[in-house]
Amino acid sequence: MSIAYQGVLSRRRYVVLLVVLMSLFYFLQTTLRDARPSSWTITTPAVQTLELQTTPVDVSTPLPDTPSPPPLPGHPCLHRERANATLLMLARNSDLAGAMSSVSHVEDRFNKHCNYSWVFLNEEPFSDEFKREMSNMTNGSVSFGLVPKEHWYQPQWINEDLAKAGRDKMVEQNIIYAESVPYRNMCRFNSGYFFKHALLQQYRYYWRVEPDIEYFCDIPYDPFHFMQENDKIYGFTISFFEWQPTIPTLWANVKDFMAKYPQYVADDNAMNYLSDDGGETYNLCHFWSNFEIADMDFWRGPAYTAFFDFLESRGGFYYERWGDAPVHSIAVALFAPKTRLHFFKDIGYRHTPFQHCPQGPEWKANSCNCEQWNTLDYRDQSCIPRYQKLFQ
């Protein structure tokens, strides 16, 4: 047999052997892949659905919280139990893409370490797709709730002729959401009803998350524990001026309330954040409530309950367009000592068109990806300087 022919046989044996080995590898890979659970089975937490209309719900027994995988090494959540708190989103089925983006931001920057539960609320039943996608994005437990109709829709006692006249006036002034009744429903719900929902009764603290927001920085600690340990009731990242035509009579009603219930006005409050003349007029400063980490015991307490009921009776959520941001801000600034408020300056956050980007060493330490010059904090429309002046 010639040397050349022997070489051909050797090459053929090598090729055959290679084909056999590749076939065996593919067979083993396929077998192992088909034998293990799908990613859905691995990552899906327990999903709790509670869709309410007006049927009473027994909330005396806390809703179950599914055990979660341990946090990643190095994060403080590894060494302690979760606070009595939840992440909260009000969303519609049409918000799915924006909701997924927001949840992804929060999970990546914080909750993948801590596995806090999520509560999603909607004035209509959530779709199966929304539930499936949200549940697959977190290792924390997930609950879905339907907002009771009486907490959402315009009350029957509102004079619709007056309400429409107010909406038409704002349309003439080119005010955003001027003619929207659903937007007013949302503002009223966020002002006085969300913390009454059955799914939230087991929790004290909440972190409000909205669709289509961004978090720029890692959060290497637990803000809920920070609130608890430092006796804080309200945390924010952005503060600026409200649009006066949306709340023309709000401050007059606030003054009426303070005159009627002076016992609720706290000593050492933050009036100087709200007013430049000792309370005679409102300077329009407020905390932007699309990000807020807060203590629902304050909203459920006597001062805020009386305050919201008073505002509700005046009809300004529909005759004007009172937002939950000024309502929340005025309440925490007046009915609690200023030391119970907190500016989360280390949390990078954006809700278009405004954003807060941390400054100094925190920007690098927390792996922020925002540009430090692009922050609202000290621009003309910002109220952060007024807030910081409270403590100087």
N, C-alpha and C positions, 0 to 999 in steps of 0.2 A: 504494500500500500504506500502510495507516495506521501511525502511530507505535506504537500499542499492539500491532498484529500483529507489527511488526518486533521489539518487545521480547520477545514470546513466543518468536519464532524464536531470538533471541539466547540466551535462557535455556535452550531445548531443546538448542542447539549446545553450550552450556557443560556441561549435564548429560551429553550423549553423550560429549564429550571427557573428562570426569571419569571416567566408567565405563570408557572405553577405557584410560586411564592406570592406573586401579586394577587392571584385568585384567592389563595388561602387568606391573605390579609383582608381582602374585601369581604369575604364570607364572615370572618370573625368580627369585623367592624359592624357589619349589618346586624349580625345576631345580637351583639351587645347593645347596639342602639335600640333595637326593637324590644329588648328585654327590660330596659329601664323605664321609669315613669316619664311622662312628658313634662316639659317645663311648666305647664299649667298646674300639674299635680304638685310640683315641687314648690312653686312660689305663691300659689293662691291661698290667702288667709281665709278664715271663716268670714262669710258675708252675712250680715244681718240686715234684713229689710223690714222697715216699719213704715207703712204708708197710712197716714192718718187723715181722716176727715174731721168729724167731731166726736167720734166714739171715744169714751173715756179709756185710758190706758193705765194699767197698774204699773207704777214706776217705783214702788216701794222696794222691790228687789233689783239691785243693779244689773244692768245688761252685761252679759258675759264678755270678758276680754280674753281673746285667744292667746295662749302662750306663744311667744315669738322667739326666733333664733337670737342668740346673744349678740350684743353690739360688737363692732369691730374693735380690736385691741387699741388702747390708747385714748379712747374717747371717755369722758367722765361718766357717760351713761352706762359704761361697762360695770361700774362699781356701785350702782345704787338703783333702787326701784324707780319706776316712772312716777311723775307727779300725777295728781288727779286732774288730768287735762286731755284735750283732744285738738286735732286740726280740723277746721270747719270750712266748708265751701258751700256757698249758695250758687247753684248752676242750673242750666237747662240742658236738655238733651242736645240741642244745637250747639252748645258750648264744648262739646266733647274734645275737639282738637286743642282748644285753649286750656281746658281742664287738665288734659294729659300733660301738656307742656308745663303747667304750674306744678302739678304733683311731682313731675320728674325733677324740677328744680329743687323743691323742698326735700324730696327724698335724697337726692344726691348731695346736697349741701348740709343736711342735718339729720333727717329722720331715718336714714339707713343705719345710723348708729343707735337710735333710741327706740324706733318702732312704736311710736305713738299711734293711737287709733285715728281714723279719719271718719268724719260725719259729713255726708252730702245731703243737702236739702234742695227741694224743688217744689214749685207750686203745681206741677203736673207729675204723674208717675214717671220714674226713670225707665229708660229703655233697657232691655237686656244687654245691648251692646255697651251702653254707658256703664252699667254695673260690672260687666265682665272686664272692660278695659281698666277701670279704676281699681278693681280688686287685684288685678294682675301686676300692679305697679308698686305695691307696698307689701312688707312683711307684717305690718300692723293690722289689726282688725278693721273692718270697713262696714259702715252702716249707711243705709239709704232711707230718707224720710220724706214724707209728703207734708207740705205746709198746710195746716187747717185753713179752710176758706175764710173764716172770720179773722184770721191773722194776716190775710193777704189782700183781699179785695176791698175796694172803697166802701166804707160803711154806708148803710142806707140813709142815715140821718144827715149825711153831707148834702148840702144844697147844690145840686149839679149845675144849676144855672150860674151860681156864684163861682163854682169851681171852673166851669168852662170859660167864664169871663177872665178869670185869673190866668188860665192857660193861654187864651188868645192874646192877652197883654204881653205875656212873655214871648210869644211867637213874634210879635211886633218888635220886641227888643232883641231878637236873634239869640235867645238864650238856648243853650243845648238842652235837649229833652223837654223843651218848653211845653209841647202838647201831649207828652207821654203820661198816661195814667199808670201803666205798668211800672214806670220808673218811680213814680210816687209810691206805689204799692211797696216796692222794694225798700225805699227809704224808711217808710213807716215800719215795715217788718223788722229791718235792721235796728231801728231805734228802740222799739218796745216789745218785740215778740219773739225774736229768735231764741233767746235764752229760756223761754217758756216751753220750747218744744220737748216732747217726751224723751227723745234720744239724747238730749243734753242734760237731763235732770241729774244724772249720776256724776257729772263733771263740775269742777269749780272753775278751771281756767280753760281758755280757748285761744287758738291762734287762727285768725281769719286769713284765708287764702282765697284769692279770686282767680278766675280763668285769665290766661294771657298775661301773667306777671313773670318777673325774672328775679332770681337771687344771684348776686354776683360773687359772693364770698362763702367760704366754709364757715360754719358756726360751730366752733370747737368746745361748746359748753351747752348746757340745757337752759334755755330762756325761762322755761316754766319753773324750774328750781330757783333760778335767780329771782323771779317775781315772788315766789313763796318765801325765800329766805330773807329777802330785803323788804318785805311788807309793801310791795308795790301792787297797785290795782290796775294801772294802765300803762302800756308801752307803745311807742310809735317810732317811725323813722323819718317821716316827712310832715312838715307843717307850713301852711301858707294861708293866704286870704281867701275867704269865701266870696262868691259873687253876690253882692248886696241885693240886686233885684229879685233873687230867689227867696230871700228871707226878710222882706221889708219890715215885718212886725214881730219877728222872733224875739229880739232883745227887749222890746216893750213888754212882751209876755213873760220873759225871764224876770224882769224887774217886778212885775206884778206877783210872780211866784215868790220871789225873795221877800217881798213885803208881807205876804200872807203866811209864809213858812220860814221865818228867820232862823228857827232852830236848826234847819238843815244846812245853813251856810257855815262852812268849817272855818275854824281859826287858822291863820297862816295859810290861807287858800292862794290860788293862782289868779286872782282877779286882775293883777297887773299884766298877765299874759293876754287876757281878753279885752282889756280896756285901758286906754291911755289917759282917762280922766276920772279914775276912781269908780267906774261903773255907770257913769251917766250915759255913755254911748259904748257901742260895741265896735272894736277895731277890726272885726271880721276874721281874726286869727282862729285857726282850728287845726286839729290833728287829722291828717288824711286817713280815714278809717278803713280804706281797702287793705291796709296793713294795720292790724292791732293785735296785741297780745294782752289779754285783760282778764280780770277776776269777775266772773258772773255773779258772785255773791254781792258785789256792789250794785249791779243792775237789778238784782232781785231784792235789794234792801229797801228800807222805808223811804229814804230820801229820793232815790231815782224813781221808785214806783210812783210816788206822789208827783214828781216832776213830769214824768211821761204822761200820766193821766191828765194832768193839768194842760199840757200842750195838746194832747189828743182832743180834749174838749173844745179847744179853740179852732180846730179844723185846719190849721196851717199846713199840714202835710199835703192837703189837696187844694185849698184856696190859694196857697202860694206853692212853694216847692222846698219845704224844710227838709234838709238832708240829715242823714244819721251822723255825718261827720261833725257839723256844728253842734248838734244835739248832744252827742257823746262828749265832745270836747268841753262844752260849757258845763255839763254836769260834773265831770271829773275835776275840772278846774275850780269849781265853786263848792262842791259838797265833800271834798276830801282835802287834806293838807297837801301842799305842793310837793312835799317829799315823797308822796306815794305815786308820783308820775315818773316815767323813765324814758329817756331818749336812747334808743338802741343805735347809737352812732356806729357801732361795729358791724351792723347787719346791712350789707349792700342790697338795695332793693329798687326795682323799677316797675311802675305802672304807667304806661304811656299816657301823657308825654313827659312825666316828671320822674326823677330818680334821685336816690341818695347813694353816694359812693364814699366809703370810709376813707379817712385821711391818715397820714402818718404811718407809723410802723404796723398798725393793724392791717393796712392794705396788703402789705407783703406777707405778713404772718398768716393771714387767713386766705391766701391764694386768690385774691380778688381779681376779676377780669374786667372791671370797669375802668374808665379813664378818670383819674382823680379830679381833673378840672371840670368834669361833667357831673356836677352835683348841685342841687337846688339850694343847699344850706344857707349860703350867704348872698344869694341874689336878691334883687329888690322885692320880689314877691314872697320871699321866705319869712316866716315868723320864728325861725330858730333863734336868732339873736334876742328876741323878746323873751323866749323861754329861758335861755341861758342867763339872762339878766336877773331872773328870779332868784338865782342862787349866788349872785355876786355880793 
